[in-house]
Amino acid sequence: MADNGDDEDHYRIKEGDYVVLKRGEIYKSVQILPKKKVIFEKQWIFLDNVVGCLYGNTFEIRSGGGLQLQNTKTTESPPDSKVAGTDNRNIIDDGKSQKLTKDDIEKLKDQGLKGQEIVQQLIENSATFSNKTEYAQDKYIKKKKKKYENTVTVLRPTCRILAMMYHGREPGKICHLRYDTLAQMLTLANIHANSKVLVFETCAGLVLGSIMERMGGHGTVVQMFPGGGPVRAGVESFGFPARFHETLHEFPICHLNALEAGTLDTFAKDPDAGEKESNMTAEEEEVLPGADPQGDSPEEQRMETVSADDKVQDQKKREEEKRREAKAQEKKVKQEEKQRKLAAAAARLDGRNADGLVIASRFHPCPVLLRLLRFLSPSRPFVVYSQYLEPLIECYTKLKEQGGAVSLKLTDTWLRHYQVLPNRTHPRLLMSGGGGYLLSGTTVAPEPPAGSTPGEEPAPKRQKLKATEG
Amino acid sequence: MSFVEYSEVIQDSDVAIIYLGHNSVMPVKVQHGAQTQTRYGVIRHSSDLIGQRYGSKVTCSKGGWVYVLHPTPELWTVSLPHRTQILYTTDIATITMMLDLKPGSVVCESGTGSGSLSHAILRTIAPTGHLHTVEFHQQRAEKAAEEFREHRVSHLVTVRNQDVCKDGFGVMGAADAVFLDIPSPWEAVGHAKAALKKHGKEHVHTEGVIPTVLKPTRTSTTVNTSWRFFSKAHRNASSLLPKIVSLSCCALFGMWNQSGSGLVTGG
């Protein structure tokens, strides 16, 4: 098929790509840069060799840090030795079953023996291995492999992988948001292409990135941010194409008052810029009087044949001026760009017709939620995440009082991992209370002013008086 | 109105969701001149619904009121007419994330059942993706196709009435993700492999808790044997560590390694 070439290309690793390194359950997000040293699991590696390979490949770490595509044949487990025991009644755990010492193993490692072969050596030098049951042998091999294998898999970043990574490595950065809770948020808020979503998050950009992934670059995302600027480190790790960023806007939450009052000033000149300009002119003035004692203006001096020293000095001054001018110009352009973006974001919000709201932050959600709900159309979903239950209970109560939302649900989910092996399938551990809580609901048209609605409650049953009367 | 795009105002032939109270929602096909009975009274479509904004309060004849909401897959899941046991939003959310679904994904699904998961998938993969769904029960397949038409999503989905274990999904090498929720998933694993793109992901899901502790195991071993049948490379036994999530059902996630070296763990 002709498409295969293109498809293949899409699945190959390119320089500059953001990827995720994986070993077992450990993930790390990195960017592929030439000759850049990366630490992964206490090892230094260079990622140059992975460029051009397909995503999903596993590589061996050679001594020196280079990566080599793993030959699949070598990953085959050693043929199960037929010798196995029936149970462990005669196996004594005295710590002396392994004949190889730590130093011996280090020597083997230095010799450049691959993980596979080290494991083989360990098995051969274990006195009790053949007494173990088959399952115990399997378990032993797996454990040793995990310790001595020297491989890393390179994956394309997706919401799932990054969510697992953040949850495993730095849960504090994402308010302890577990990945299945994130999945619930994305679905309950009906995140889909061609919608307009408001996001308020302090989860290092993970939530924002996940939403952008689910929107596929279609639609609009407006990020409300506290403080000076939005934190979006996580969004980079997703490796979105440039056009996705065009759909992303940001708006400082401190300006919401102004926006609602209609007094948001998006065209005012930044007072700082004004100051800088006046500083510039002052400096210029300083330079010119400085030039005066030398006589003529800088241009004229250029034409005159003056001493070399003077010429150099003038040139330096001119260059400095030019640099300062250029900087001021740059600043001005940046300032205008900022104002333009602010205006664009404000325009997106002004219609009060957003299609979804997602809140996930370390701040108390109540005030944020109540303010931002006003920017949603009626009959649109919203989701609030909180690490703790109590703030959401407050939100729930306030929403019930003020109205404007139905189908309010306060939920949390449990996640249980299972080991799945023939005849050995069982749950591994239960994670509970560790994933955070969600408040979800749907907006409805706001209530008209009080006093005009007779039907607040469903009408009581009609009394069948007529039948008994008369 | 469509299940994959919002609109503001209710129109004729829309499907709207009537919200009667907590845990009480019902779908309604909006038609000129039609009426819907609720426990709060009658709703007359022409006057009460058509032309009104989604999210408005509607007063019924007896004086009670309800809200009319824009349909979403989540509301559909709790209001659709059941033809089979369905998947609920909690599991659907996890499945959507674990399969890395996003706009443009091509997904194969079997069985369609009552279409609960199907609608959620369609919402996520729109506007550029496609869903190939297979249902071996003729009436259910027809009903599903009819609903997709009414919900204005039929351009994103192909319903096939066949047995996935015998005839597969009807596509080869095209899917980014495969989802199996059938009585004997191990029988369809081979077809799932064929339907996947070279670098796709498979998810086998089985309903119920106790009876299916066996299913992931059997399926996982079958995945290995059928894989061996399809490729020359050897499988990596230790890499088969499927992860299972969710309260109400077991699921086995796997991703076929692009170089054909066997089923590796999800993620």
Interface residues (C-beta under 8 A of the other chain):
Chain A: M1 D7 Y11 K22 Y27 L54 Y55 G56 N57 T72 K73 T75 E76 S77 I141 K142 K145 L155 T158 C159 R160 I161 A163 M164 Y179 D180 L182 A183 Q184 L186 T187 L188 N190 H192 A193 N194 S195 E213 R214 M215 G216 G217 H218 D355 S377 P378 S379 R380 P381 V406 S407 T413 W414 L415 R416 H417 Y418 Q419 V420 L421 P422 N423 T425 T442 T443 V444 A445 P454 G455 P458 A459
Chain B: V4 E5 Y6 E8 Y19 H22 V25 Y40 R53 Y54 G55 S56 K57 T59 K62 G63 G64 W65 Y67 V68 L69 H70 T72 P73 E74 L75 T89 T90 I92 A93 T94 T96 M97 M98 D100 K102 P103 G104 A120 R123 T124 A126 P127 T128 G173 K197 K198 H199 V213 L214 P216 T217 S220 T221 A233 H234 N236 A237 S238 S239 L241 P242 K243 I244 V245 S246 L247 C250 L252 M255 N257 Q258 S259 G260 S261 G262 V264 G267
